[in-house]
């Protein structure tokens, strides 16, 4: 059971497309698009959002994300009308980045508060300094990416999810850029491609396990050698 997501958009195509992208990174999360109005036009529909929340809720709560201002109003009104509005929350987050971050967090088993926090944090700079920077107590390895798309989309999400629960601060370094390995958006912002040499840095009680986990993912091409 994971936190569900509802994507409230003025466009059905936009909501459905974003749900498809996020679903590739979080296959076990209920991500329900609620875009457009009944006749297929541009706008938001209160009843559609309420129904989407009901479909998305598997018992762990729901986080709603929206694209534009009036979509926020529709989302908030829908939440207020629910029998248990405390189980649902509207995220103040960028629509695309927030959805991706929230989906990956939910896939990793985060609770509603943590999923909401992940969505909100998606608005921050992606390459903010991570905890596992250089130092005597930091272990590191260098790896070469051989999968076709490097650290983008699903490979980045798989890496971030695989490190969830491991007690270590982990970062990925490419050139002069360093990204928090627990953040799919930070990893994607590196722009690491096939053939790039990356450095993995880890600090903490399970630093060795973290490095071994990343080494294994790279060795097997993130299980998706030719896909995004």
C-alpha positions as MATLAB code, in Angstrom:
seq = 'XXXXXXXXXXXXXXXXXXXXXXXXXXXXXXXXXXXXXXXXXXXXXXXXXXXXXXXXXXXXXXXXXXXXXXXXXXXXXXXXXXXXXXXXXXXXXXXXXXXXXXXXXXXXXXXXXXXXXXXXXXXXXXXXXXXXXXXXXXXXXXXXXXXXXXXXXXXXXXXXXXXXXXXXXXXXXXXXXXXXXXXXXXXXXXXXXXXXXXXXXXXXXXXXXXXXXXXXXXXXXXXXXXXX';
ca = [
       0.000    0.000    0.000;
       1.467    3.340   -1.078;
       0.415    6.971   -1.111;
      -1.613    7.784   -4.208;
      -1.257   10.799   -6.473;
      -3.851   12.828   -8.341;
      -2.750   15.154  -11.141;
      -5.117   18.084  -11.594;
      -4.612   19.874  -14.888;
      -6.515   22.085  -17.295;
      -5.556   19.639  -20.036;
      -6.506   15.967  -20.091;
      -3.557   15.215  -22.370;
      -1.123   16.964  -20.038;
      -2.372   15.098  -16.971;
      -2.407   11.760  -18.770;
       1.071   12.256  -20.227;
       2.568   13.221  -16.902;
       0.859   10.274  -15.218;
       2.399    7.994  -17.841;
       5.904    9.395  -17.292;
       5.679    9.237  -13.505;
       4.186    5.767  -13.700;
       7.284    4.496  -15.480;
       9.332    5.521  -12.444;
       6.807    4.380   -9.856;
       4.981    1.345  -11.253;
       3.337    0.393   -7.947;
       1.893    3.822   -7.177;
      -1.653    4.795   -8.092;
      -1.276    7.936  -10.207;
      -4.635    9.176  -11.444;
      -4.923   12.026  -13.995;
      -7.780   14.480  -13.575;
      -7.453   16.865  -16.489;
      -9.823   18.839  -18.653;
     -13.597   19.080  -18.442;
     -16.329   16.647  -19.366;
     -16.672   17.682  -23.018;
     -12.935   17.370  -23.589;
     -12.241   21.078  -23.357;
      -9.684   22.982  -21.335;
     -10.497   23.475  -17.665;
     -10.844   21.599  -14.391;
     -13.762   19.536  -13.181;
     -14.640   19.263   -9.471;
     -16.460   15.933   -9.787;
     -13.630   14.421  -11.813;
     -11.086   15.403   -9.159;
     -13.195   13.918   -6.354;
     -13.555   10.652   -8.296;
      -9.807   10.608   -9.004;
      -9.014   10.976   -5.305;
     -11.252    8.033   -4.502;
      -9.501    5.886   -7.131;
      -6.038    6.920   -5.994;
      -6.544    6.195   -2.303;
      -5.423    2.691   -1.351;
      -5.474    3.498    2.362;
      -2.221    5.426    2.744;
      -3.608    8.805    1.746;
      -3.383   10.925   -1.389;
      -1.326   13.891   -2.538;
      -2.797   16.187   -5.197;
      -0.640   18.203   -7.584;
      -1.913   20.886   -9.929;
      -0.724   22.876  -12.939;
      -2.230   26.389  -12.705;
      -3.950   28.582  -10.124;
      -7.577   27.673  -10.753;
      -6.627   23.991  -10.687;
      -5.387   24.573   -7.153;
      -8.769   25.999   -6.195;
     -10.570   22.990   -7.683;
      -8.225   20.608   -5.874;
      -8.693   22.337   -2.527;
     -12.483   22.414   -2.893;
     -12.471   18.712   -3.725;
     -10.437   17.926   -0.615;
     -12.775   19.963    1.593;
     -15.770   17.980    0.306;
     -14.329   14.586    1.252;
     -15.584   12.576    4.198;
     -12.016   12.414    5.520;
     -10.182   15.489    4.221;
      -7.283   14.804    6.598;
      -6.221   11.862    4.421;
      -5.649   14.066    1.381;
      -3.369   17.062    0.885;
      -2.710   19.509   -1.952;
       0.982   20.018   -2.703;
       2.472   23.434   -3.372;
       5.014   22.158   -5.874;
       6.023   22.426   -9.539;
       3.658   20.227  -11.504;
       6.105   18.082  -13.477;
       9.093   17.956  -11.124;
       6.887   17.685   -8.055;
       4.947   14.789   -9.542;
       8.101   12.890  -10.421;
       9.631   13.445   -6.978;
       6.407   12.505   -5.210;
       5.963    9.359   -7.308;
       9.483    8.130   -6.590;
       9.057    8.824   -2.872;
       5.749    6.961   -2.797;
       7.260    4.038   -4.693;
       9.955    3.867   -2.002;
       7.323    3.497    0.717;
       7.319    7.055    2.070;
       4.292    8.170    4.059;
       2.029   11.010    2.976;
       4.013   13.683    4.807;
       7.268   12.512    3.228;
       5.703   12.329   -0.242;
       4.394   15.863    0.196;
       7.837   17.028    1.335;
       9.477   15.385   -1.691;
       7.096   17.193   -4.034;
       7.697   20.540   -2.344;
      11.472   20.074   -2.389;
      11.353   19.577   -6.149;
      11.132   23.334   -6.481;
      14.582   23.768   -4.924;
      17.825   23.782   -6.961;
      18.457   20.204   -8.072;
      22.213   20.338   -7.624;
      22.293   21.638   -4.069;
      25.302   20.397   -2.106;
      24.622   16.844   -0.862;
      25.798   15.495    2.476;
      28.325   13.005    1.102;
      31.013   15.426   -0.028;
      34.753   14.837    0.187;
      36.527   13.941    3.413;
      38.521   11.267    5.169;
      35.381    9.435    6.283;
      33.912    9.205    2.786;
      34.208    6.049    0.678;
      34.059    6.342   -3.096;
      34.165    4.383   -6.319;
      34.317    5.367   -9.987;
      32.015    3.780  -12.540;
      31.388    4.152  -16.264;
      27.807    4.291  -17.527;
      27.090    1.826  -20.329;
      23.299    2.049  -20.583;
      21.971    4.015  -23.541;
      20.323    6.874  -21.646;
      22.661    7.358  -18.688;
      21.148    8.768  -15.509;
      17.821    9.891  -16.887;
      14.228    9.117  -15.990;
      13.814    5.476  -14.987;
      17.505    4.715  -14.323;
      17.723    7.719  -12.011;
      14.500    6.735  -10.280;
      15.706    3.150   -9.846;
      18.969    4.360   -8.317;
      17.200    6.684   -5.882;
      14.695    3.991   -4.885;
      17.412    1.379   -4.430;
      19.178    3.563   -1.868;
      16.035    4.113    0.208;
      16.448    2.538    3.625;
      20.239    2.299    3.400;
      21.844    4.273    6.210;
      24.264    6.362    4.217;
      24.543    9.777    2.607;
      25.312    9.167   -1.054;
      26.154   11.511   -3.893;
      27.036   11.155   -7.557;
      29.770   13.335   -9.042;
      30.158   14.169  -12.721;
      32.916   16.637  -13.479;
      32.459   19.558  -11.126;
      28.810   18.767  -10.390;
      27.665   16.719   -7.417;
      24.110   15.515   -6.847;
      22.269   13.866   -3.988;
      21.791   10.257   -5.077;
      18.498   10.058   -3.186;
      16.958   12.709   -5.451;
      15.847   11.596   -8.901;
      15.660   15.199  -10.092;
      19.177   15.951   -8.886;
      20.480   12.844  -10.646;
      18.743   13.778  -13.891;
      20.123   17.315  -13.638;
      23.660   15.968  -13.853;
      23.047   15.094  -17.495;
      25.176   11.947  -17.174;
      25.212   10.031  -20.477;
      26.414    6.729  -21.840;
      30.196    6.557  -21.600;
      30.475    9.117  -18.801;
      32.643    8.268  -15.795;
      30.912    9.098  -12.534;
      32.152    8.993   -8.971;
      29.942    7.659   -6.192;
      30.634    9.017   -2.721;
      29.097    7.583    0.436;
      29.327    8.329    4.124;
      27.604    6.540    6.994;
      27.101    3.196    8.714;
      26.123    1.425    5.483;
      28.319    3.320    3.041;
      29.802    0.084    1.693;
      26.351   -1.353    1.025;
      25.329    1.839   -0.750;
      28.355    1.721   -3.043;
      27.773   -1.964   -3.777;
      24.149   -1.230   -4.626;
      25.066    1.470   -7.132;
      27.873   -0.662   -8.602;
      25.395   -3.495   -9.193;
      22.856   -1.203  -10.860;
      25.480    0.198  -13.222;
      26.827   -3.286  -13.976;
      23.415   -4.494  -15.079;
      22.642   -1.301  -16.988;
      19.804   -0.401  -14.593;
      17.833   -3.304  -16.100;
      16.872   -1.003  -18.981;
      19.783   -0.806  -21.405;
      17.873    0.805  -24.240;
      14.920    2.503  -22.649;
      14.179    5.780  -20.869;
];
